[in-house]
Amino acid sequence: MTAQVYETGRRLALGAAATSAHWIGEEACFALGDGTVLCAAREGEVRRIATHDGVILSAAIHPDGKRLVTGGDDGRLNVVTPDGAVATLAELRKWVDHVVSASATGVVVAGVGKEAIVFRGDKESHRYAHPTSIGGLALDAKGRRLVATHYNGATLRYVLTADDKGSALNWAGSHLAVTMSPDADYVVTGMQENALHGWRLPDKTDLRMDGYPSKTRSFSWDKRGRWLATSGANSAIVWPFVGKLGPQSKAPLQPGEREALVSAVAFHPTEEILAIGYADGAAMIVRFSDSMGMELDEPGEGAVTALAWSPDGKRIALGDEAGRGAIVDV
């Protein structure tokens, strides 16, 4: 049940649809659909940084933890600091649909068309080619294993090995969003036909998770890798990943049920607490231990598209398609 509505926080007029949100120190930085990055702390000035000529399609925290790496439909991969400095890491001439990074290995990987382009030390290191356009990219928690989805499956590689030919994960159909468990034991993709497909590694055992009324676009693992939260239904669908078969033959948890579809999910950095955003603009958090909930925001004019916890788990940044944003004290 819902216990209370948040009482302290900060409203932000983003000015454009939020494509993602990230924390750099005490500041939340929102990547926006008008090509700008908006950075703000709980109090103080709000800075708008002109970053791309067009939509920011993808973003990730730079491995140094002090900057944001952004990919745009202008074909540029840029690096942005919260104080407003913008540098171009690469001009890739095609839409930069995906960006992932890892502090442990210092890599940034951009998904551009059929290629996954690996950068180290702000310089291109190598590229991996795929049979069709990349639908999603993900790294494991150690930043060593990279998975890229494409038509009829996914390809798994060791990202630091330039000549890795890849290990194929095959399943017919169009694979879009993808996630890898923190321990790299599982890969799960969101498919075109409103279902998830997964593989347990290294034996590549297939896992099927269906019954969703819409496509899954948002994934989030809890810190221990025991739960995978997903969007695409009228509640968060949270699959258990314990035991040898993971979620097979197990019922998921379904916290935060409402009439609106879930559009974004984000686990707390240390606790079994899940933030849930909805297609009607509402947002809430749910604590697993007692199912207690707290409303973060009321319905608005657009779906929640960005959710990000601060590193200490005391605040959460949220943004939606209508340009409404907030930093909430939890």
FIMI-998598 format. One record per residue (C-alpha): residue number from 0; residue in three letters; x, y, z. Coordinates in Angstrom, 3 decimals. Example, Ala and Ser with C-alpha at 12.3 -4.5 7.8 and 13.67 -1.06 7.14 Angstrom:
2
k_r_east_north_up
0_ALA_12.300_-4.500_7.800
1_SER_13.670_-1.060_7.140
REM end
This chain:
330
k_r_east_north_up
0_MET_0.000_0.000_0.000
1_THR_1.046_3.605_-0.487
2_ALA_2.010_5.305_2.739
3_GLN_2.780_8.916_1.886
4_VAL_3.627_11.465_-0.742
5_TYR_7.081_12.984_-0.763
6_GLU_7.233_16.362_0.918
7_THR_10.648_17.733_0.046
8_GLY_12.310_18.081_-3.291
9_ARG_12.744_20.363_-6.236
10_ARG_10.692_20.815_-9.382
11_LEU_12.580_21.350_-12.638
12_ALA_11.238_22.695_-15.917
13_LEU_13.396_20.658_-18.280
14_GLY_12.158_22.382_-21.421
15_ALA_12.196_19.178_-23.483
16_ALA_11.568_15.462_-23.129
17_ALA_14.021_13.654_-20.853
18_THR_15.795_10.747_-22.535
19_SER_17.801_9.755_-19.428
20_ALA_19.016_11.015_-16.036
21_HIS_22.392_10.556_-14.330
22_TRP_24.124_11.691_-11.143
23_ILE_27.542_13.334_-11.147
24_GLY_28.478_14.112_-7.563
25_GLU_25.614_16.022_-5.955
26_GLU_24.073_17.015_-9.262
27_ALA_21.478_15.325_-11.441
28_CYS_22.124_15.701_-15.163
29_PHE_19.268_15.150_-17.611
30_ALA_19.873_14.327_-21.281
31_LEU_17.118_16.003_-23.283
32_GLY_15.349_15.723_-26.592
33_ASP_16.367_19.217_-27.707
34_GLY_20.080_18.384_-27.592
35_THR_20.811_19.997_-24.249
36_VAL_21.975_18.605_-20.924
37_LEU_20.400_20.156_-17.834
38_CYS_22.353_19.859_-14.570
39_ALA_21.004_20.812_-11.141
40_ALA_21.602_19.999_-7.493
41_ARG_18.965_19.861_-4.763
42_GLU_19.407_23.626_-4.418
43_GLY_21.189_26.342_-6.374
44_GLU_21.570_27.208_-10.033
45_VAL_20.290_25.218_-12.969
46_ARG_22.615_24.991_-15.971
47_ARG_21.554_24.209_-19.532
48_ILE_24.391_22.976_-21.712
49_ALA_24.009_22.989_-25.503
50_THR_25.449_19.600_-26.440
51_HIS_24.025_18.288_-29.736
52_ASP_22.317_19.650_-32.843
53_GLY_19.271_17.471_-32.399
54_VAL_18.038_14.815_-30.008
55_ILE_20.285_13.183_-27.387
56_LEU_19.542_9.538_-28.096
57_SER_21.801_7.919_-25.495
58_ALA_23.986_8.798_-22.528
59_ALA_26.151_7.201_-19.839
60_ILE_28.423_8.356_-17.047
61_HIS_32.014_8.612_-18.248
62_PRO_34.327_6.032_-16.620
63_ASP_36.008_8.843_-14.643
64_GLY_32.668_9.546_-12.935
65_LYS_33.007_13.278_-13.518
66_ARG_31.535_13.650_-16.981
67_LEU_28.636_12.518_-19.133
68_VAL_29.058_10.792_-22.500
69_THR_26.209_11.564_-24.911
70_GLY_25.237_10.246_-28.339
71_GLY_23.076_12.278_-30.683
72_ASP_21.197_12.077_-33.948
73_ASP_23.794_14.534_-35.275
74_GLY_26.279_11.641_-35.387
75_ARG_28.456_12.970_-32.599
76_LEU_29.665_11.243_-29.461
77_ASN_30.304_14.049_-26.968
78_VAL_31.712_14.374_-23.463
79_VAL_30.044_16.946_-21.192
80_THR_31.083_18.283_-17.790
81_PRO_28.486_19.699_-15.385
82_ASP_30.178_23.112_-15.534
83_GLY_29.342_23.359_-19.235
84_ALA_32.405_22.157_-21.161
85_VAL_31.587_20.051_-24.230
86_ALA_34.133_18.085_-26.262
87_THR_33.545_15.781_-29.221
88_LEU_34.912_12.304_-28.640
89_ALA_34.068_11.134_-32.160
90_GLU_32.129_12.153_-35.264
91_LEU_30.447_8.916_-36.277
92_ARG_28.181_10.249_-39.075
93_LYS_25.245_8.076_-38.034
94_TRP_22.801_8.186_-35.159
95_VAL_24.471_7.161_-31.915
96_ASP_21.585_5.087_-30.577
97_HIS_23.374_3.425_-27.653
98_VAL_26.108_4.325_-25.170
99_VAL_27.337_2.197_-22.250
100_SER_30.397_2.607_-20.036
101_ALA_32.289_0.990_-17.170
102_SER_34.538_2.602_-14.588
103_ALA_36.246_-0.714_-13.767
104_THR_37.766_-1.088_-17.232
105_GLY_37.596_2.530_-18.403
106_VAL_35.647_1.688_-21.562
107_VAL_32.926_3.562_-23.398
108_VAL_31.022_1.660_-26.077
109_ALA_28.820_3.360_-28.673
110_GLY_26.273_1.512_-30.772
111_VAL_26.118_2.988_-34.282
112_GLY_24.239_1.079_-36.967
113_LYS_25.699_-2.438_-37.055
114_GLU_28.872_-1.523_-35.162
115_ALA_29.797_-1.431_-31.495
116_ILE_32.683_1.044_-31.209
117_VAL_34.932_0.715_-28.159
118_PHE_36.754_3.740_-26.714
119_ARG_39.495_3.695_-24.075
120_GLY_41.169_6.800_-22.693
121_ASP_38.888_8.986_-24.857
122_LYS_40.287_7.379_-28.023
123_GLU_38.777_4.759_-30.291
124_SER_40.273_1.339_-29.575
125_HIS_38.428_-1.107_-31.854
126_ARG_35.101_-1.988_-33.433
127_TYR_32.851_-5.032_-33.552
128_ALA_30.587_-5.678_-36.543
129_HIS_27.161_-7.337_-36.257
130_PRO_24.894_-8.934_-38.862
131_THR_22.124_-6.320_-38.499
132_SER_21.597_-3.022_-36.677
133_ILE_22.212_-3.100_-32.948
134_GLY_19.036_-3.093_-30.876
135_GLY_20.704_-2.688_-27.477
136_LEU_24.039_-2.764_-25.649
137_ALA_24.947_-3.797_-22.105
138_LEU_28.044_-4.417_-19.993
139_ASP_28.397_-6.553_-16.891
140_ALA_29.235_-4.965_-13.522
141_LYS_32.978_-5.504_-14.021
142_GLY_32.919_-3.887_-17.443
143_ARG_34.489_-6.915_-19.090
144_ARG_31.701_-8.603_-21.007
145_LEU_29.731_-6.776_-23.685
146_VAL_26.473_-7.949_-25.214
147_ALA_24.892_-6.465_-28.328
148_THR_21.451_-7.478_-29.590
149_HIS_20.428_-7.716_-33.232
150_TYR_17.971_-9.610_-35.360
151_ASN_17.758_-13.301_-34.363
152_GLY_19.703_-12.974_-31.132
153_ALA_22.682_-11.360_-29.461
154_THR_26.478_-11.528_-29.517
155_LEU_28.605_-11.730_-26.370
156_ARG_32.244_-10.586_-26.297
157_TYR_35.095_-9.698_-23.948
158_VAL_35.166_-5.969_-24.584
159_LEU_38.919_-5.515_-24.022
160_THR_39.783_-8.150_-26.647
161_ALA_39.846_-6.422_-30.011
162_ASP_39.809_-9.612_-32.082
163_ASP_37.079_-11.418_-30.097
164_LYS_34.875_-13.005_-32.769
165_GLY_31.970_-13.265_-30.361
166_SER_29.804_-15.966_-28.849
167_ALA_26.368_-16.203_-30.478
168_LEU_23.164_-16.264_-28.444
169_ASN_20.520_-17.381_-30.918
170_TRP_16.768_-16.898_-30.808
171_ALA_14.554_-16.022_-33.766
172_GLY_13.041_-12.572_-33.820
173_SER_13.858_-8.925_-33.224
174_HIS_15.732_-8.249_-29.977
175_LEU_15.607_-4.650_-28.768
176_ALA_16.566_-3.550_-25.252
177_VAL_19.062_-5.741_-23.393
178_THR_20.513_-6.165_-19.935
179_MET_23.176_-8.375_-18.367
180_SER_23.137_-9.508_-14.751
181_PRO_25.845_-7.954_-12.551
182_ASP_27.675_-11.305_-12.315
183_ALA_27.366_-11.886_-16.095
184_ASP_25.433_-15.140_-15.523
185_TYR_22.361_-14.004_-17.479
186_VAL_21.528_-11.967_-20.569
187_VAL_17.916_-10.824_-21.028
188_THR_16.436_-9.018_-24.031
189_GLY_13.179_-7.189_-24.650
190_MET_11.655_-8.501_-27.881
191_GLN_9.389_-7.001_-30.501
192_GLU_6.459_-9.261_-29.548
193_ASN_5.955_-8.041_-25.944
194_ALA_8.075_-10.734_-24.294
195_LEU_11.512_-11.227_-22.807
196_HIS_14.035_-13.808_-23.874
197_GLY_17.007_-14.759_-21.758
198_TRP_20.037_-16.996_-21.704
199_ARG_21.764_-18.520_-18.703
200_LEU_25.503_-18.498_-19.265
201_PRO_27.812_-20.193_-20.029
202_ASP_25.599_-23.092_-21.197
203_LYS_23.251_-20.727_-23.127
204_THR_20.113_-22.253_-21.650
205_ASP_17.082_-20.397_-23.042
206_LEU_14.692_-18.572_-20.721
207_ARG_11.280_-17.285_-21.796
208_MET_9.336_-14.599_-19.900
209_ASP_6.101_-13.490_-21.547
210_GLY_2.628_-12.150_-20.814
211_TYR_3.494_-8.459_-21.126
212_PRO_0.839_-6.130_-22.610
213_SER_3.510_-3.884_-24.162
214_LYS_7.218_-3.872_-24.984
215_THR_9.822_-3.811_-22.229
216_ARG_12.124_-0.798_-22.599
217_SER_13.459_-0.403_-19.072
218_PHE_15.427_-2.926_-16.970
219_SER_17.003_-2.660_-13.525
220_TRP_18.867_-5.224_-11.383
221_ASP_19.124_-4.979_-7.629
222_LYS_22.682_-4.715_-6.336
223_ARG_23.010_-8.428_-5.566
224_GLY_21.558_-9.560_-8.893
225_ARG_18.723_-11.457_-7.213
226_TRP_15.910_-9.460_-8.840
227_LEU_15.369_-8.029_-12.324
228_ALA_12.715_-5.309_-12.543
229_THR_11.114_-4.616_-15.911
230_SER_8.657_-2.197_-17.495
231_GLY_5.816_-2.980_-19.896
232_ALA_2.878_-3.924_-17.662
233_ASN_0.444_-2.285_-15.213
234_SER_2.876_-3.029_-12.394
235_ALA_6.605_-3.499_-12.298
236_ILE_7.331_-7.110_-13.246
237_VAL_10.196_-8.254_-10.998
238_TRP_11.695_-11.645_-11.846
239_PRO_13.636_-13.728_-9.285
240_PHE_17.114_-14.807_-10.412
241_VAL_18.090_-17.316_-7.747
242_GLY_18.917_-20.987_-8.127
243_LYS_20.102_-22.805_-11.227
244_LEU_17.096_-22.011_-13.415
245_GLY_16.672_-18.340_-12.531
246_PRO_13.093_-17.215_-13.217
247_GLN_11.942_-20.403_-14.951
248_SER_8.750_-21.815_-13.388
249_LYS_8.703_-18.967_-10.859
250_ALA_6.118_-16.227_-10.530
251_PRO_7.394_-12.639_-10.599
252_LEU_6.629_-10.014_-7.997
253_GLN_4.258_-7.315_-9.258
254_PRO_4.664_-4.198_-7.096
255_GLY_3.123_-0.822_-7.822
256_GLU_0.056_-1.906_-9.770
257_ARG_-1.922_0.962_-11.334
258_GLU_-4.102_1.481_-14.406
259_ALA_-1.235_3.107_-16.310
260_LEU_1.585_1.038_-17.795
261_VAL_5.018_1.104_-16.169
262_SER_7.481_3.008_-18.377
263_ALA_10.644_3.092_-16.218
264_VAL_12.166_1.190_-13.297
265_ALA_15.241_1.793_-11.136
266_PHE_16.492_-0.176_-8.126
267_HIS_17.968_1.604_-5.109
268_PRO_21.795_1.345_-5.132
269_THR_21.973_-0.754_-1.947
270_GLU_18.477_-1.722_-0.743
271_GLU_15.598_-3.787_-2.115
272_ILE_13.646_-0.628_-2.921
273_LEU_12.329_-0.028_-6.432
274_ALA_11.445_3.274_-8.100
275_ILE_8.664_2.953_-10.684
276_GLY_7.607_5.482_-13.316
277_TYR_4.376_5.253_-15.289
278_ALA_3.081_6.176_-18.729
279_ASP_0.753_8.787_-17.194
280_GLY_3.651_10.632_-15.530
281_ALA_3.157_9.310_-12.002
282_ALA_6.044_7.790_-10.040
283_MET_6.452_5.903_-6.764
284_ILE_8.868_3.757_-4.803
285_VAL_8.144_0.383_-3.185
286_ARG_10.095_-1.344_-0.417
287_PHE_10.148_-5.119_-0.813
288_SER_10.482_-6.033_2.873
289_ASP_6.986_-4.803_3.781
290_SER_5.495_-3.677_0.433
291_MET_5.354_-0.137_1.767
292_GLY_5.196_2.509_-0.937
293_MET_5.709_6.223_-1.298
294_GLU_4.409_8.408_-4.108
295_LEU_7.110_10.464_-5.804
296_ASP_4.979_12.343_-8.298
297_GLU_1.412_12.637_-9.474
298_PRO_0.245_12.028_-13.047
299_GLY_1.253_14.650_-15.588
300_GLU_1.214_15.058_-19.358
301_GLY_3.852_12.558_-20.437
302_ALA_5.348_9.183_-19.579
303_VAL_8.228_8.958_-17.104
304_THR_11.303_8.318_-19.240
305_ALA_14.143_8.937_-16.777
306_LEU_14.724_7.607_-13.247
307_ALA_18.069_7.714_-11.436
308_TRP_19.023_7.287_-7.787
309_SER_21.807_9.369_-6.297
310_PRO_24.837_7.219_-5.346
311_ASP_23.940_7.429_-1.629
312_GLY_20.319_6.481_-2.325
313_LYS_18.933_9.546_-0.561
314_ARG_17.537_11.292_-3.632
315_ILE_16.063_10.348_-6.951
316_ALA_15.923_12.295_-10.200
317_LEU_12.990_11.852_-12.529
318_GLY_11.987_13.285_-15.875
319_ASP_9.219_12.713_-18.391
320_GLU_8.292_13.116_-22.044
321_ALA_6.539_16.419_-21.369
322_GLY_9.660_18.109_-19.982
323_ARG_8.681_17.863_-16.336
324_GLY_11.521_17.013_-13.968
325_ALA_12.202_16.745_-10.261
326_ILE_14.796_15.887_-7.653
327_VAL_13.066_14.160_-4.757
328_ASP_14.352_13.587_-1.207
329_VAL_13.533_9.999_-0.284
REM end
